[in-house]
């Protein structure tokens, strides 16, 4: 399936643009971008900064605007109750965490973002940082470092491991 999509896109876009687009998408993010890059034979040293940039691009927007969007949706729209629940749960949970674990929130965020699995990563990390009310000046570098750690893990999985298996 992934190979079919990549083949279709390769006929219309450069591999680097495909890596960037995939890396911007929620759920796929850097993980999908680096796997696609590996499948398209984009060198790791070219693919990595592109995937990191693509993954980080939406993060400031999420951190600075998601609460405003959820607040608006909790007053209007078809998902009013769901938005209210998300905002209330995030804010109350954030207050508890800040009170009980004030010094480990950034470490937890770093580890969360660094885990290269769907549901983790920069998008969700930015959402968590915003809902917990973490300082954006502190959470943005933490998320960036988590993305870099995730890139290292994914480079091993997408580039090094297939080469090792292929040579065995």
N, C-alpha and C positions, 0 to 999 in steps of 0.2 A: 504494500500500500504506500509506504513512505517513498519507496523507490519509484513508483508510478508518478506520484506527485512531483518528485524532484525531476524526473525525466521531462514531464510536461513543462515545468518552470524553466528548466535549462534551455529549452528551445526559445524562450522569450526574454530571459534575464541572465545577467552574469552570475556565476556561482557566488561571488561575494555579496551581491545584492540579495540573493536568495537566503544566504546565511543571516544577513542583517534582518530581513523581514521575519524569518522564523524566530530569531532571537527576541524580537519585539513582542511577539505574541504571548499572551498569558498561557500558562500550563507548559508550553514548549520551551520558551525562554532560551537561555544559554544551552541547556541540555539538547534541545532539538536542533539548535543552530550548529553546535559542534558535531553532532552525529551526522547531520546533513552535509556539513563541510567534509567530513571524513569520507562519506559515500561519494562525494563529488571530487575527491582527491585535491581539495584545497589544502595547501600546506598549513600545518598547525599554527605556525608563527604569523600567518596572514589571517587565519580564521579566528584566532583567540581574541585579538583586540576588536574585531568587528562584532563578534558575539557578545563581548562584554559591553561594548557601546550600545548595541541594540537592546540588551537586557536592561541596562541602566537608564536608557532614555525615558521610559514612562515613570520611573521611580519618584522623581521630584513632584510630578503632577499628581501622583497618587497621594503622596504624603501631604501636599498642601491643599488638595481639593476634594479628597474623598469624603471627609467629614461634612463639607458644605453640600456635596451632592447627596449624601445619605440624609442629612438634615432636611434638604428640600424634598426628597422622596418620602420622608416620614410625614410630611405635611400634605403632599399631593401624590397623585398617581396610584396605579393599580397595586403596587407592592408596598403600600403605606405601612401596614402592620409589620411586615418583614423588615423593612428599613428601621422602624422604631426599635424592634427587638435587637437588631444588629448593633445599633448605636448604644442602646442601654446596656446590653451585655458587654460590649467592648469597653465602655467607659467604666462600668462598675468593676469589671475584671481588671482593668488597668489600674484603678485606684488600689485594689487589694495587692496587686503585684508590686506597685511602687512602694506601698507601705511595708510589705513583708520581705521583699527582695530588692531593695533599691540599688544595690551594687552589682547585681547579676543580670539585669535586664539587657544590657548591651551584649554581654556574652551569649545569653540565650538567643538574642536576635541574630547574632553572627552565626551561631551554630545552625539555627533554623534556616537561614538563607543559604548556607553552604551545603546543605543536604541536597544532592541532585536527584530529587524525586518529584513527581507531580504533586502539587498541593503545597510544596515548599518553594523556596526561591525568592527572588526579588519582589515580584508583584505581591505575594502574600506577606512577605516581610515588611514591605512598605505599608500595606493595609494595617498590619498589626501595629507598627510604629505609630501610625496616625491615630488609630482607635485607642491606643494606650496613652496617647498624648505625650509621646517621647519627643524630646527636643530634636527638630530636624537637623540642626547643625551637628548634632552628635550621631543621629541615626543614619544619615546619608553616608558618611564614611564607613560606618559599621556594615551597612548593606553592601557597599562597594567591596569591602574586604571579603564579605561572605560570598559575593559573586566571583571574586578572584579565586577563592578557595574551591568553590564549586567548579570553576574552569579547570583547575589543576586535576581534580578528581575526574572530570569528564574527558580531559586530554588522555589520561591513562586508559579510561574505558573505551573511548572512541578511536584513539590512534595507536597507543602502545599495545594494548591487549590484543586487538585483531592482528597486528604484525607478529606478536609472539606466537599466537595460535597458528597463524599461517605458516610460520617457519618450523613448527613442530611436526 
